[in-house]
Amino acid sequence: MASGNMKDIKRRIKSVQSTMQITKAMELVASSKMRRAKERALAARPYFNTMYETITRLAAETRDSDSVYTRRRDVKNSLYIVIAGDRGLAGGYNANLFKLAAASMEGKHAQVVTIGKKAQEHYAKRDWPVAADYPGIAETMKISDTHAIVSRMLGMFREGKVDEVFLCYTQFVSPLQQEPKCIQLLPASFERAEQGGKPAGARVLTEYDPSPEAVFDAIIPEYLYGVLYGAVVESYCSEQSARRMAMEAASDNASEMIENLNLSYNRARQAAITQEITEIVAGSGEVGA
């Protein structure tokens, strides 16, 4: 009986060791991808910051204008761009984002543009209409790849098919922290940051040709290209970071399980040896009698 129990434990130890080898390998792969994705995310931020500062200055110049991109409407239809992962085994990365998006869409007549295979699969089983799917583009994303997505979004907004556009993604804060966010893209709103009461200094006078309004309307798509690209890069980096953490936790759990199984195996082995010694002693006593 003890021998059979020992075989089961050894089989279980081998199974857990095989699983731990997989989780360790996935952890290393995720770590490598996270480093490259983090470099992309950090490289994209200066471009976005410069673009945002530029468009904020333009917004200040055109504050009294009536741009189609800033005009407020009665909201009847909403569009949500949801950026999730292409694979699972990333802890609560995808679930947390879907939960935030669902809370934001609650009570609205909304449709969805999905980026990532998991977002595609998630909304295929939900009641929200899907306007477009873009799976498998995050890892090799270039800013030119955002043009088709943004053009579709702007077309729907200009034609009045949607009255507001939101972007749901996961911001990379640190390798240990990822924060799901949902921001409004359209109608656009730009507010200059306050300078804490300090004098602003000399103001640069900029002349816009043909007009600040025309330049503002022309630069909005460029701004949205940068925002969407930055969101995809941040989300991909967050996905790899979350997967690395999940695989690290799985490897630690497997190691702890193997340790407990080894302890159980040693106990079963000791019990089997004790039983054999007892049987030998008992048998020798009967022979001597």
For each residue, the residues with C-beta under 8 A, 3 or more apart:
1: 4 5
2: 5 6 268 269 271 272 275
3: 6 7 272
4: 1 7 8
5: 1 2 8 9 268
6: 2 3 9 10 265 268 269 272
7: 3 4 10 11
8: 4 5 11 12
9: 5 6 12 13 261 264 265 268
10: 6 7 13 14 265
11: 7 8 14 15
12: 8 9 15 16 261
13: 9 10 16 17 258 261 262 265
14: 10 11 17 18
15: 11 12 18 19
16: 12 13 19 20 254 257 258 261
17: 13 14 20 21 254 258
18: 14 15 21 22
19: 15 16 22 23 250 254
20: 16 17 23 24 250 251 254 255 258
21: 17 18 24 25
22: 18 19 25 26
23: 19 20 26 27 247 250 251 254
24: 20 21 27 28 247 251
25: 21 22 28 29
26: 22 23 29 30 89 243 247
27: 23 24 30 31 244 247 248 251
28: 24 25 31 32
29: 25 26 32 33
30: 26 27 33 34 240 241 243 244 247
31: 27 28 34 35 240 244
32: 28 29 35 36
33: 29 30 36 37 139 240
34: 30 31 37 38 175 237 240 241 244
35: 31 32 38 39
36: 32 33 39 40
37: 33 34 40 41 233 236 237 240
38: 34 35 41 42 172 237
39: 35 36 42 43
40: 36 37 43 44 233 236 237
41: 37 38 44 45 172 230 233 234 237
42: 38 39 45
43: 39 40 46 47
44: 40 41 47 48 226 229 230 233
45: 41 42 48 49 230
46: 43 49 50
47: 43 44 50 51 226
48: 44 45 51 52 226 227 230
49: 45 46 52 53
50: 46 47 53 54
51: 47 48 54 55 219 222 223 226
52: 48 49 55 56 190 223
53: 49 50 56 57
54: 50 51 57 58 219
55: 51 52 58 59 190 216 219 220 223
56: 52 53 59 60 190 191 192
57: 53 54 60 61 192 206
58: 54 55 61 62 208 212 215 216 219
59: 55 56 62 63 70 188 190 216
60: 56 57 63 190 192
61: 57 58 206 208 212 216
62: 58 59 65 67 212 213 216
63: 59 60
64:
65: 62 212 213 216
66: 71
67: 62 70 71 213 216 217 220
68: 71 157 158 217
69: 157 186 187 188 216 217 220
70: 59 67 187 188 189
71: 66 67 68 187
72: 187
73: 163 164 187
74: 163
75: 78 108 163 164
76: 109 163
77: 109 110 111 161 162 163
78: 75 105 108 109 110 111 162 163 164 165 166
79: 110 111 112 113 131 153 156 157 162 164 165 166
80: 101 104 105 110 111 112 113 128 165 166 167 168 182
81: 112 113 115 149 153 165 166 167 168 185 228
82: 97 98 101 112 113 114 115 116 119 123 168
83: 97 115 116 119 138 167 168 169 170 231 232 235
84: 93 94 97 98 114 115 116 117 118 119 122 235
85: 88 90 93 94 116 117 118 138 235 236 239
86: 116 117 118 135 136 138 139 239
87: 90 117 118 239 243
88: 85 94 118
89: 26 243 246 247
90: 85 87 93 94 239 242 243 246
91: 242 243 245 246 249
92: 95 96 242
93: 84 85 90 96 97 170 178 238 239 242 243
94: 84 85 88 90 97 98 118 119 122
95: 92 98 99
96: 92 93 99 100 170 180
97: 82 83 84 93 94 100 101 168 169 170 180
98: 82 84 94 95 101 102 119 122
99: 95 96 102 103 180
100: 96 97 103 104 168 180 181 182
101: 80 82 97 98 104 105 168 182
102: 98 99 105 106
103: 99 100 106
104: 80 100 101 166 168 182
105: 78 80 101 102 108 110 128
106: 102 103
107:
108: 75 78 105
109: 76 77 78
110: 77 78 79 80 105 128
111: 77 78 79 80 128 129 130 131 162
112: 79 80 81 82 119 123 128 129 130 131
113: 79 80 81 82 130 131 132 133 134 149 152 153
114: 82 84 119 120 122 123 130 132 133 134 135
115: 81 82 83 84 119 134 135 137 138 149 232 235
116: 82 83 84 85 86 119 120 134 135 136 138 235
117: 84 85 86 87 120 121 135 136
118: 84 85 86 87 88 94 121 122
119: 82 83 84 94 98 112 114 115 116 122 123 135
120: 114 116 117 123 124 130 133 135
121: 117 118 124 125
122: 84 94 98 114 118 119 125 126
123: 82 112 114 119 120 126 128 130
124: 120 121 130
125: 121 122
126: 122 123
127:
128: 80 105 110 111 112 123
129: 111 112
130: 111 112 113 114 120 123 124 133
131: 79 111 112 113 152 156
132: 113 114 149 152
133: 113 114 120 130
134: 113 114 115 116 137 149
135: 86 114 115 116 117 119 120
136: 86 116 117 139
137: 115 134 140 141 145 232
138: 83 85 86 115 116 141 232 233 235 236 239
139: 33 86 136 236
140: 137
141: 137 138 145 146 229 232 233 236
142: 145 229
143: 146 225 226 229
144: 147
145: 137 141 142 148 149 229
146: 141 143 149 150 224 225 228 229 232
147: 144 150 151 225
148: 145 151 152
149: 81 113 115 132 134 145 146 152 153 228
150: 146 147 153 154 221 224 225 228
151: 147 148 154 155 221
152: 113 131 132 148 149 155 156
153: 79 81 113 149 150 156 157 165 185 186 224
154: 150 151 157 158 186 221 224
155: 151 152 158 159
156: 79 131 152 153 159 161 162
157: 68 69 79 153 154 160 161 162 163 165 186
158: 68 154 155
159: 155 156
160: 157 163
161: 77 156 157
162: 77 78 79 111 156 157 165
163: 73 74 75 76 77 78 157 160
164: 73 75 78 79 184 186 187
165: 78 79 80 81 153 157 162 184 185 186
166: 78 79 80 81 104 182 183 184 185
167: 80 81 83 182 183 184 185 227 228 231
168: 80 81 82 83 97 100 101 104 180 181 182
169: 83 97 180 181 231 232 234 235
170: 83 93 96 97 178 179 180 181 234 235 238 239
171: 178 179 180 181 234 238
172: 38 41 178 234 237 238 241
173: 177 178 179
174: 177
175: 34 241 244 245
176: 241 245
177: 173 174
178: 93 170 171 172 173 238 241 242
179: 170 171 173
180: 96 97 99 100 168 169 170 171
181: 100 168 169 170 171
182: 80 100 101 104 166 167 168
183: 166 167
184: 164 165 166 167 187 189
185: 81 153 165 166 167 188 224 227
186: 69 153 154 157 164 165
187: 69 70 71 72 73 164 184
188: 59 69 70 185 220 223
189: 70 184
190: 52 55 56 59 60
191: 56
192: 56 57 60
193:
194: 197
195: 198 200
196:
197: 194
198: 195
199:
200: 195 203
201:
202:
203: 200
204:
205:
206: 57 61
207:
208: 58 61 211 212 214 215
209: 215
210: 214 215
211: 208 214 215
212: 58 61 62 65 208 215 216
213: 62 65 67 216 217
214: 208 210 211 217 218
215: 58 208 209 210 211 212 218 219
216: 55 58 59 61 62 65 67 69 212 213 219 220
217: 67 68 69 213 214 220
218: 214 215 221 222
219: 51 54 55 58 215 216 222 223
220: 55 67 69 188 216 217 223 224
221: 150 151 154 218 224 225
222: 51 218 219 225 226
223: 51 52 55 188 219 220 226 227
224: 146 150 153 154 185 220 221 227 228
225: 143 146 147 150 221 222 228 229
226: 44 47 48 51 143 222 223 229 230
227: 48 167 185 223 224 230 231
228: 81 146 149 150 167 224 225 231 232
229: 44 141 142 143 145 146 225 226 232 233
230: 41 44 45 48 226 227 233 234
231: 83 167 169 227 228 234 235
232: 83 115 137 138 141 146 169 228 229 235 236
233: 37 40 41 44 138 141 229 230 236 237
234: 41 169 170 171 172 230 231 237 238
235: 83 84 85 115 116 138 169 170 231 232 238 239
236: 37 40 85 138 139 141 232 233 239 240
237: 34 37 38 40 41 172 233 234 240 241
238: 93 170 171 172 178 234 235 241 242
239: 85 86 87 90 93 138 170 235 236 242 243
240: 30 31 33 34 37 236 237 243 244
241: 30 34 172 175 176 178 237 238 244 245
242: 90 91 92 93 178 238 239 245 246
243: 26 30 87 89 90 91 93 239 240 246 247
244: 27 30 31 34 175 240 241 247 248
245: 91 175 176 241 242 248 249
246: 89 90 91 242 243 249 250
247: 23 24 26 27 30 89 243 244 250 251
248: 27 244 245 251 252
249: 91 245 246 252 253
250: 19 20 23 246 247 253 254
251: 20 23 24 27 247 248 254 255
252: 248 249 255 256
253: 249 250 256 257
254: 16 17 19 20 23 250 251 257 258
255: 20 251 252 258 259
256: 252 253 259 260
257: 16 253 254 260 261
258: 13 16 17 20 254 255 261 262
259: 255 256 262 263
260: 256 257 263 264
261: 9 12 13 16 257 258 264 265
262: 13 258 259 265 266
263: 259 260 266 267
264: 9 260 261 267 268
265: 6 9 10 13 261 262 268 269
266: 262 263 269 270
267: 263 264 270 271
268: 2 5 6 9 264 265 271 272
269: 2 6 265 266 272 273
270: 266 267 273 274
271: 2 267 268 274 275
272: 2 3 6 268 269 275 276
273: 269 270 276 277
274: 270 271 277 278
275: 2 271 272 278 279
276: 272 273 279 280
277: 273 274 280 281
278: 274 275 281 282
279: 275 276 282 283
280: 276 277 283 284
281: 277 278 284 285
282: 278 279 285 286
283: 279 280 286 287
284: 280 281 287 288
285: 281 282 288 289
286: 282 283 289
287: 283 284
288: 284 285
289: 285 286
